[in-house]
Amino acid sequence: MQDHYLISLTEKSDRVGNKARRLSFLQQHGFVIPLTFVCTWDAYEHYLQDEMDMVPLLQDELAAKLPAGKRFAIRSSANIEDSQDVSFAGQFKTVLDAGTVDDVLSAIWSVWATARSPGVQAYLEKKEIDPRQLKMAVVIQEMIAPSISGVAFSKNPVTGMDE
């Protein structure tokens, strides 16, 4: 069993999902990204196998890396999420304002649990994706008080057209 589940955006890994990869890309290209860590999908795989000896290792890593007094958003970053063909928009749980290591660990667990939800399973079936292909990493990102925020789509999310 590995003992390194938590990585920063600056660390290269093929065990994070598309959301984490895109955040890392933005940071590498000079965009300011709040403090962010990624729980790799190795931990999720141990969770699926009911290998609970992973929990204290992850808890220790969280305690060592997460600064005290900060609040975090906990979000999914699956390997097949946010791609050209599938989105999973709104399917996986997001937890906001997690403050303690136990809060963050519980939030990670919640994200993992939604990967097995009936809605996700139905979406996988509709898209003809074998559920065993789903690998769930989790983004742990510092909460900030932004001046502005927004979402930009490069394609119409309903029709898929460039408009």
Helices and strands as residue ranges (DSSP letters): E 6-8, H 18-28, E 36-39, H 41-48, H 54-65, E 72-78, E 95-98, H 101-114, H 118-126, G 131-133, E 136-142
